[in-house]
Amino acid sequence: MTKNKYSENISAEELVNYELSWFRGKIVVVDNPETFGKVLPLIQKKKILGFDTETRPSFRKGKKNKVSLIQLATSDLACLFRINKIGIPRELIEIMADPGVIKAGVAVHDDIRFLKNVRKFDPDGFVDLQNLVKDHGITSSGLKKLTAIILGFRISKRQQVTDWEAEKLSEAQQIYAATDAWVCYEIYKKLTC
């Protein structure tokens, strides 16, 4: 176990004292084959990507909707793949199955399980930050708390239960989705580099 330079946990009361921040890089909403073709080369060469998914919330007990969005991000680019519109193209599957590309996220096991309901693939290269932070003495596991503990700012989760299958994603939804994947990238980098 490495020397712990981070807090084990953080309370909701402490969290509000952190400055609110969000992703300020380039956000690309990928909802058609043309945009997919343009953005693919920008992420194919990356060795580390922040990863997250979004699903339209279901307010009926026992009903779970399919994943609507896959987010992949670096320090300055966030790609929001609207898989409810474009499916999961083969090239995106190749990235998610590539052991040489780290895809860092929180609770990735669940995300992968739900993605396999959309298209079967053999995932590789995924790193669950909830496991990684344990090596640093951090017991907290939610992304909001991990961001404050490791990166020193807080993120908003206000857009989490919005309609991810809306015809157009709002600017607030885009920023939220980009931020979640971006902070996963930044947390991974900070803990491993």
C-alpha positions, 0 to 999 in steps of 0.5 A: 500500500502506498503512503496515503496523501489523500483523505479516506473519505469526505462528508457531504458537508465538507463537499460543499466547501469545494469550488465547483468545476467542469470540463472546459475542453472541446465536446463533440456529440457523435450522433451520425456516421460522418461525425463518428468518422471525423472524431474516431482518429482523435481518440484511436491513438490515445492510450488513456481515456476517461470512460462513462455511460449515461442511461435514460432514467426509468421511474418504473420499478424493475425497468432498466433502459438501454444505455444511451450514451458512451463518453470517452475523454482526455484532458481536452476532448470529450466525445459523447457517442449517442449509441441510441442513434448510431449503435456501437460501431465496430471501431468503438468496440475495438477501442473498448476491447483493446487491452492497450487502451486504458478506459478509466471509470467508476463502477465500470462493471455495471456499464460494461454489462449494460453495454453488452446488452446493446452489442456483444464484445469482450471488454479489456483495458478497463480500470475501475477507479473504485478499486484503484483508490483503495491502494491510496487509502481512499474508502469513498467510492462515488465520483463526486467525492473522489473528484473532491478528494483527489482533484480538489474540486466538486462536480455537479450531478444535477443532469444525471437523471435527465432524458439522455434519449432527447432529440438533442442533448442540452448544453448542460447535459453535454457539459455534465456527460463530458465532465464525468468522463474527463474527471475519470481521466484526470483521477486515473492520471493523478493516481498513476503518473 
